[in-house]
Amino acid sequence: MPREQKDYIGRRFEVEPTKLTKLLRVIHEKLAGTGDESDSYVVYMTGDHRAELRTLDEVLALDNTAKHRIVRLRIHSQRRAPNSAAPHSEIDVDFGAPFKSGTSSQTGVSIEVAGESRVWVADTLSEIEQQVERSRVQHGPPIISIAFIILASFVTIVMLLLGPRFETGQTARELATSMWLTGEDIAPYAEKLSRSEVLSEEEQRQVLSKQIENVNSLYKHYDTIERESLKTRGASLLAVAAIAVVGVVLFIWGYPAGVFLWGDEKSRQETRERVKRLLWPLLLAISLVPVIVQLFLPSLLNSFR
């Protein structure tokens, strides 16, 4: 008996009662003819629970609770020839079918059609594919928002590593080029030096004292910068870590491989959608805060001089 199979590996899907009813109607239309038709449903749930049912109404009547959430549904329909126990034609649709590739495994949708005519098998497979395609999830995580979040987090880390060092290093270079003296320190001796006169011992002691005082002030300035920058860096790193954790949890929890939208799962899916609409923009906004803080950090630190 000719047989064809189509697999959608790794494809996310949402199965609604209306789409499932339409799929079953198409299956029955393709199997219509002489002989007996029969349907069977195998429902796999979390906690290693499994139910074998005979009608779609029984499937849709399942509570689909969080404890026993439906993760896989296999539909098998067949028609037997008159006075024969062997199936004349078969259609098998498996939502949440497992696929293994080496050490990794994925889920998806599998369609298998068997019949006596290759033309009928190909035509039936095509029509069933069209119905299964309606359950495909077209939307996924917001790639642009995630890209901006990653970029902002990367920029934050780079600025945390380079920002304070550059600021303190710049201050030291400015003072070193003027022999640890500011313009204000040199002003009282400018006229005398312009005439190439030698400073007295007292004036030299005053200049040396001022240099030591400036160096000491610079060290105090370093300490202030270090304390304040450590607080800012700690808060920024904590924000980046929180964004990463929440983002990973949201990515896993908010985008399940397969959803069967009846029973309690319908309200859970509505909750997922509300949380995703709220959290993705919020994460993006929070990821920009450390960047803004680091951009204005040098001016804030300079106020402690």
DRENDO-1510 file (C-alpha; in Angstrom, 1 decimal, always signed):
<recs>
REC; n; res; u; v; w
REC; 1; MET; +0.0; +0.0; +0.0 .
REC; 2; PRO; +1.5; +3.4; -1.0 .
REC; 3; ARG; +2.5; +5.5; +1.9 .
REC; 4; GLU; +3.8; +9.1; +2.2 .
REC; 5; GLN; +4.9; +11.1; +5.3 .
REC; 6; LYS; +5.5; +14.8; +5.9 .
REC; 7; ASP; +7.3; +16.0; +9.0 .
REC; 8; TYR; +7.5; +19.5; +10.4 .
REC; 9; ILE; +10.5; +19.3; +12.8 .
REC; 10; GLY; +10.9; +22.0; +15.4 .
REC; 11; ARG; +7.8; +23.9; +14.3 .
REC; 12; ARG; +5.7; +25.6; +16.9 .
REC; 13; PHE; +2.0; +25.1; +16.7 .
REC; 14; GLU; -1.3; +26.1; +18.4 .
REC; 15; VAL; -4.2; +23.7; +18.1 .
REC; 16; GLU; -7.6; +25.3; +18.5 .
REC; 17; PRO; -10.9; +23.3; +18.7 .
REC; 18; THR; -12.2; +25.0; +15.5 .
REC; 19; LYS; -9.1; +24.1; +13.5 .
REC; 20; LEU; -9.1; +20.6; +14.9 .
REC; 21; THR; -12.7; +20.1; +14.0 .
REC; 22; LYS; -12.0; +21.4; +10.4 .
REC; 23; LEU; -9.0; +19.1; +10.2 .
REC; 24; LEU; -11.1; +16.1; +11.2 .
REC; 25; ARG; -13.9; +17.0; +8.7 .
REC; 26; VAL; -11.3; +17.1; +5.9 .
REC; 27; ILE; -10.0; +13.7; +7.0 .
REC; 28; HIS; -13.4; +12.2; +6.9 .
REC; 29; GLU; -14.2; +13.7; +3.5 .
REC; 30; LYS; -11.0; +12.1; +2.1 .
REC; 31; LEU; -11.8; +8.7; +3.7 .
REC; 32; ALA; -15.5; +8.8; +2.6 .
REC; 33; GLY; -16.6; +5.7; +0.6 .
REC; 34; THR; -17.6; +2.2; +1.2 .
REC; 35; GLY; -16.4; +0.4; +4.3 .
REC; 36; ASP; -16.2; +1.3; +7.9 .
REC; 37; GLU; -14.5; +4.4; +9.2 .
REC; 38; SER; -13.0; +4.7; +12.7 .
REC; 39; ASP; -11.1; +7.3; +14.6 .
REC; 40; SER; -8.7; +7.0; +17.6 .
REC; 41; TYR; -7.0; +9.7; +19.6 .
REC; 42; VAL; -4.0; +9.2; +21.9 .
REC; 43; VAL; -3.4; +12.2; +24.2 .
REC; 44; TYR; -0.1; +12.5; +26.0 .
REC; 45; MET; +0.0; +14.8; +29.1 .
REC; 46; THR; +2.7; +15.9; +31.6 .
REC; 47; GLY; +3.4; +13.6; +34.4 .
REC; 48; ASP; +3.6; +10.6; +32.0 .
REC; 49; HIS; -0.2; +10.5; +31.7 .
REC; 50; ARG; -1.8; +9.1; +28.6 .
REC; 51; ALA; -5.4; +8.8; +27.5 .
REC; 52; GLU; -6.8; +6.8; +24.6 .
REC; 53; LEU; -10.1; +8.2; +23.4 .
REC; 54; ARG; -12.6; +7.4; +20.6 .
REC; 55; THR; -14.2; +10.8; +19.8 .
REC; 56; LEU; -13.1; +14.4; +19.4 .
REC; 57; ASP; -15.6; +15.5; +22.0 .
REC; 58; GLU; -13.9; +13.4; +24.6 .
REC; 59; VAL; -10.6; +15.0; +23.6 .
REC; 60; LEU; -11.9; +18.6; +23.9 .
REC; 61; ALA; -13.6; +17.7; +27.2 .
REC; 62; LEU; -10.2; +17.1; +28.9 .
REC; 63; ASP; -9.5; +19.8; +31.5 .
REC; 64; ASN; -5.9; +20.3; +30.3 .
REC; 65; THR; -4.8; +21.5; +33.7 .
REC; 66; ALA; -1.3; +22.7; +34.6 .
REC; 67; LYS; -0.7; +19.4; +36.4 .
REC; 68; HIS; -1.9; +17.3; +33.4 .
REC; 69; ARG; -1.2; +19.6; +30.5 .
REC; 70; ILE; -1.6; +18.2; +27.0 .
REC; 71; VAL; +1.8; +18.0; +25.2 .
REC; 72; ARG; +1.0; +15.7; +22.3 .
REC; 73; LEU; -2.1; +14.6; +20.4 .
REC; 74; ARG; -2.1; +11.8; +17.9 .
REC; 75; ILE; -5.1; +11.4; +15.6 .
REC; 76; HIS; -5.5; +8.2; +13.6 .
REC; 77; SER; -8.3; +7.7; +11.1 .
REC; 78; GLN; -8.8; +4.7; +8.9 .
REC; 79; ARG; -11.3; +3.1; +6.5 .
REC; 80; ARG; -11.6; -0.6; +6.1 .
REC; 81; ALA; -12.8; -2.3; +2.9 .
REC; 82; PRO; -16.1; -4.2; +3.2 .
REC; 83; ASN; -15.7; -7.6; +4.9 .
REC; 84; SER; -12.1; -6.9; +5.6 .
REC; 85; ALA; -10.2; -6.4; +8.9 .
REC; 86; ALA; -7.2; -4.7; +7.2 .
REC; 87; PRO; -7.4; -0.9; +6.7 .
REC; 88; HIS; -8.0; +0.2; +3.1 .
REC; 89; SER; -6.7; +3.7; +3.8 .
REC; 90; GLU; -5.2; +5.5; +6.8 .
REC; 91; ILE; -4.4; +9.1; +7.9 .
REC; 92; ASP; -2.3; +9.8; +10.9 .
REC; 93; VAL; -1.7; +13.3; +12.2 .
REC; 94; ASP; +0.6; +13.7; +15.2 .
REC; 95; PHE; +0.8; +17.1; +17.0 .
REC; 96; GLY; +3.9; +17.2; +19.3 .
REC; 97; ALA; +5.6; +14.2; +17.7 .
REC; 98; PRO; +9.1; +13.7; +19.0 .
REC; 99; PHE; +12.0; +13.7; +16.5 .
REC; 100; LYS; +15.5; +12.6; +17.5 .
REC; 101; SER; +18.7; +13.7; +15.8 .
REC; 102; GLY; +21.8; +12.3; +17.4 .
REC; 103; THR; +21.8; +13.3; +21.1 .
REC; 104; SER; +19.3; +16.2; +20.6 .
REC; 105; SER; +15.5; +15.9; +20.3 .
REC; 106; GLN; +12.8; +18.2; +19.0 .
REC; 107; THR; +9.1; +18.1; +18.7 .
REC; 108; GLY; +6.9; +19.1; +15.8 .
REC; 109; VAL; +4.1; +17.8; +13.6 .
REC; 110; SER; +4.0; +14.6; +11.6 .
REC; 111; ILE; +1.5; +13.6; +8.9 .
REC; 112; GLU; +1.3; +10.1; +7.4 .
REC; 113; VAL; -1.1; +9.0; +4.7 .
REC; 114; ALA; -1.5; +5.5; +3.3 .
REC; 115; GLY; -3.9; +4.2; +0.6 .
REC; 116; GLU; -4.2; +1.9; -2.4 .
REC; 117; SER; -3.7; +4.7; -4.9 .
REC; 118; ARG; -0.6; +6.9; -5.1 .
REC; 119; VAL; -2.6; +9.7; -6.6 .
REC; 120; TRP; -5.1; +9.6; -3.7 .
REC; 121; VAL; -2.2; +9.5; -1.1 .
REC; 122; ALA; -0.5; +12.5; -2.7 .
REC; 123; ASP; -3.8; +14.5; -3.0 .
REC; 124; THR; -4.8; +13.7; +0.6 .
REC; 125; LEU; -1.4; +14.5; +2.0 .
REC; 126; SER; -1.6; +17.9; +0.3 .
REC; 127; GLU; -5.0; +18.7; +1.7 .
REC; 128; ILE; -4.1; +17.6; +5.2 .
REC; 129; GLU; -0.9; +19.7; +5.0 .
REC; 130; GLN; -3.1; +22.8; +4.3 .
REC; 131; GLN; -5.1; +22.2; +7.4 .
REC; 132; VAL; -2.1; +21.5; +9.6 .
REC; 133; GLU; -0.4; +24.7; +8.2 .
REC; 134; ARG; -3.3; +26.7; +9.8 .
REC; 135; SER; -2.1; +25.6; +13.3 .
REC; 136; ARG; +1.5; +26.9; +12.7 .
REC; 137; VAL; +2.6; +29.7; +14.9 .
REC; 138; GLN; +3.7; +32.5; +12.6 .
REC; 139; HIS; +4.9; +34.9; +15.2 .
REC; 140; GLY; +7.9; +34.4; +17.6 .
REC; 141; PRO; +10.0; +36.3; +20.0 .
REC; 142; PRO; +10.6; +40.0; +19.0 .
REC; 143; ILE; +14.0; +39.7; +17.3 .
REC; 144; ILE; +14.6; +43.4; +17.0 .
REC; 145; SER; +13.8; +44.0; +20.7 .
REC; 146; ILE; +16.1; +41.1; +21.7 .
REC; 147; ALA; +18.9; +42.4; +19.4 .
REC; 148; PHE; +18.7; +45.9; +21.1 .
REC; 149; ILE; +18.6; +44.4; +24.5 .
REC; 150; ILE; +21.8; +42.3; +23.8 .
REC; 151; LEU; +23.5; +45.3; +22.2 .
REC; 152; ALA; +22.6; +47.6; +25.1 .
REC; 153; SER; +23.9; +44.9; +27.6 .
REC; 154; PHE; +27.1; +44.5; +25.7 .
REC; 155; VAL; +27.7; +48.3; +25.5 .
REC; 156; THR; +27.0; +48.5; +29.2 .
REC; 157; ILE; +29.7; +45.9; +30.1 .
REC; 158; VAL; +32.2; +47.6; +27.8 .
REC; 159; MET; +31.6; +51.0; +29.3 .
REC; 160; LEU; +31.8; +49.5; +32.8 .
REC; 161; LEU; +35.2; +48.1; +32.0 .
REC; 162; LEU; +36.7; +51.1; +30.3 .
REC; 163; GLY; +34.8; +54.2; +31.7 .
REC; 164; PRO; +36.2; +54.7; +35.2 .
REC; 165; ARG; +39.8; +53.8; +34.2 .
REC; 166; PHE; +39.7; +56.3; +31.3 .
REC; 167; GLU; +38.4; +59.1; +33.5 .
REC; 168; THR; +40.9; +58.6; +36.3 .
REC; 169; GLY; +43.7; +58.1; +33.8 .
REC; 170; GLN; +42.8; +61.3; +32.0 .
REC; 171; THR; +42.9; +63.3; +35.3 .
REC; 172; ALA; +46.4; +61.9; +36.2 .
REC; 173; ARG; +47.8; +62.8; +32.8 .
REC; 174; GLU; +46.5; +66.4; +33.0 .
REC; 175; LEU; +48.2; +67.0; +36.3 .
REC; 176; ALA; +51.4; +65.2; +35.4 .
REC; 177; THR; +52.0; +67.3; +32.3 .
REC; 178; SER; +52.0; +70.4; +34.5 .
REC; 179; MET; +54.3; +68.9; +37.1 .
REC; 180; TRP; +51.3; +68.3; +39.4 .
REC; 181; LEU; +50.5; +72.0; +39.5 .
REC; 182; THR; +47.4; +73.8; +38.2 .
REC; 183; GLY; +47.2; +77.1; +36.5 .
REC; 184; GLU; +46.1; +78.7; +39.7 .
REC; 185; ASP; +49.1; +77.3; +41.6 .
REC; 186; ILE; +51.5; +78.7; +39.0 .
REC; 187; ALA; +49.9; +82.1; +38.8 .
REC; 188; PRO; +51.7; +83.7; +41.8 .
REC; 189; TYR; +55.1; +82.9; +40.3 .
REC; 190; ALA; +54.3; +83.5; +36.7 .
REC; 191; GLU; +55.7; +87.0; +36.5 .
REC; 192; LYS; +58.9; +86.1; +38.3 .
REC; 193; LEU; +59.5; +83.1; +36.1 .
REC; 194; SER; +58.8; +85.1; +33.0 .
REC; 195; ARG; +61.9; +87.2; +33.9 .
REC; 196; SER; +63.9; +84.0; +34.4 .
REC; 197; GLU; +64.4; +84.8; +38.1 .
REC; 198; VAL; +65.1; +82.0; +40.5 .
REC; 199; LEU; +62.5; +81.2; +43.1 .
REC; 200; SER; +63.5; +81.6; +46.7 .
REC; 201; GLU; +63.8; +78.6; +49.0 .
REC; 202; GLU; +60.6; +79.5; +50.7 .
REC; 203; GLU; +58.8; +79.8; +47.3 .
REC; 204; GLN; +60.3; +76.4; +46.3 .
REC; 205; ARG; +59.0; +74.9; +49.5 .
REC; 206; GLN; +55.5; +76.4; +48.8 .
REC; 207; VAL; +55.6; +74.9; +45.2 .
REC; 208; LEU; +56.6; +71.5; +46.5 .
REC; 209; SER; +53.9; +71.6; +49.2 .
REC; 210; LYS; +51.4; +72.5; +46.6 .
REC; 211; GLN; +52.5; +69.6; +44.4 .
REC; 212; ILE; +52.2; +67.2; +47.3 .
REC; 213; GLU; +48.8; +68.6; +48.2 .
REC; 214; ASN; +47.6; +68.1; +44.6 .
REC; 215; VAL; +48.8; +64.5; +44.5 .
REC; 216; ASN; +47.1; +63.9; +47.8 .
REC; 217; SER; +43.9; +65.4; +46.5 .
REC; 218; LEU; +44.2; +63.3; +43.4 .
REC; 219; TYR; +44.4; +60.1; +45.5 .
REC; 220; LYS; +41.3; +61.2; +47.5 .
REC; 221; HIS; +39.6; +61.9; +44.2 .
REC; 222; TYR; +40.5; +58.4; +43.1 .
REC; 223; ASP; +39.0; +57.0; +46.3 .
REC; 224; THR; +35.7; +58.9; +45.7 .
REC; 225; ILE; +35.5; +57.8; +42.1 .
REC; 226; GLU; +36.2; +54.2; +43.0 .
REC; 227; ARG; +33.5; +54.2; +45.7 .
REC; 228; GLU; +30.9; +55.8; +43.5 .
REC; 229; SER; +31.8; +53.8; +40.3 .
REC; 230; LEU; +31.7; +50.6; +42.3 .
REC; 231; LYS; +28.1; +51.3; +43.3 .
REC; 232; THR; +27.1; +52.3; +39.8 .
REC; 233; ARG; +28.9; +49.3; +38.2 .
REC; 234; GLY; +27.3; +46.9; +40.7 .
REC; 235; ALA; +23.9; +48.2; +40.0 .
REC; 236; SER; +24.4; +48.1; +36.3 .
REC; 237; LEU; +25.8; +44.5; +36.4 .
REC; 238; LEU; +22.8; +43.5; +38.5 .
REC; 239; ALA; +20.5; +45.0; +36.0 .
REC; 240; VAL; +22.2; +43.2; +33.1 .
REC; 241; ALA; +22.1; +39.9; +35.0 .
REC; 242; ALA; +18.4; +40.4; +35.9 .
REC; 243; ILE; +17.6; +41.2; +32.3 .
REC; 244; ALA; +19.4; +38.0; +31.1 .
REC; 245; VAL; +17.6; +35.8; +33.6 .
REC; 246; VAL; +14.1; +37.3; +33.0 .
REC; 247; GLY; +14.8; +37.1; +29.2 .
REC; 248; VAL; +15.7; +33.4; +29.2 .
REC; 249; VAL; +12.8; +32.5; +31.5 .
REC; 250; LEU; +10.4; +34.5; +29.3 .
REC; 251; PHE; +11.8; +32.9; +26.1 .
REC; 252; ILE; +11.3; +29.4; +27.5 .
REC; 253; TRP; +8.0; +30.0; +29.3 .
REC; 254; GLY; +6.4; +32.4; +26.8 .
REC; 255; TYR; +7.0; +30.4; +23.6 .
REC; 256; PRO; +6.1; +26.7; +24.2 .
REC; 257; ALA; +6.7; +24.3; +21.3 .
REC; 258; GLY; +3.0; +23.3; +21.2 .
REC; 259; VAL; -0.2; +24.6; +22.7 .
REC; 260; PHE; -3.6; +22.9; +22.8 .
REC; 261; LEU; -6.0; +25.7; +23.3 .
REC; 262; TRP; -8.9; +24.3; +25.3 .
REC; 263; GLY; -9.5; +23.7; +29.0 .
REC; 264; ASP; -7.3; +25.6; +31.4 .
REC; 265; GLU; -4.6; +26.0; +28.7 .
REC; 266; LYS; -6.6; +28.7; +27.0 .
REC; 267; SER; -6.4; +31.0; +30.1 .
REC; 268; ARG; -2.7; +30.2; +30.5 .
REC; 269; GLN; -2.0; +31.2; +26.9 .
REC; 270; GLU; -3.9; +34.5; +27.4 .
REC; 271; THR; -1.7; +35.1; +30.5 .
REC; 272; ARG; +1.5; +34.4; +28.5 .
REC; 273; GLU; +0.5; +36.9; +25.8 .
REC; 274; ARG; -0.3; +39.6; +28.4 .
REC; 275; VAL; +3.1; +39.0; +30.1 .
REC; 276; LYS; +5.0; +39.1; +26.9 .
REC; 277; ARG; +3.4; +42.3; +25.7 .
REC; 278; LEU; +4.4; +43.9; +29.1 .
REC; 279; LEU; +7.9; +42.4; +29.7 .
REC; 280; TRP; +9.6; +42.8; +26.3 .
REC; 281; PRO; +9.2; +46.6; +26.2 .
REC; 282; LEU; +10.1; +46.8; +29.9 .
REC; 283; LEU; +13.2; +44.7; +29.5 .
REC; 284; LEU; +14.3; +46.9; +26.5 .
REC; 285; ALA; +13.8; +50.1; +28.6 .
REC; 286; ILE; +15.6; +48.7; +31.6 .
REC; 287; SER; +18.6; +47.6; +29.4 .
REC; 288; LEU; +19.0; +51.2; +28.2 .
REC; 289; VAL; +19.2; +52.6; +31.8 .
REC; 290; PRO; +22.8; +51.4; +32.5 .
REC; 291; VAL; +23.9; +52.8; +29.2 .
REC; 292; ILE; +22.5; +56.2; +30.0 .
REC; 293; VAL; +24.0; +56.1; +33.5 .
REC; 294; GLN; +27.4; +55.2; +32.1 .
REC; 295; LEU; +27.2; +58.0; +29.5 .
REC; 296; PHE; +26.6; +60.6; +32.2 .
REC; 297; LEU; +28.8; +59.0; +34.9 .
REC; 298; PRO; +32.1; +60.9; +34.1 .
REC; 299; SER; +30.3; +64.3; +34.6 .
REC; 300; LEU; +28.7; +63.0; +37.8 .
REC; 301; LEU; +32.1; +61.8; +39.1 .
REC; 302; ASN; +33.8; +65.1; +38.2 .
REC; 303; SER; +31.4; +66.8; +40.6 .
REC; 304; PHE; +33.3; +65.2; +43.5 .
REC; 305; ARG; +36.6; +66.9; +42.6 .
</recs>
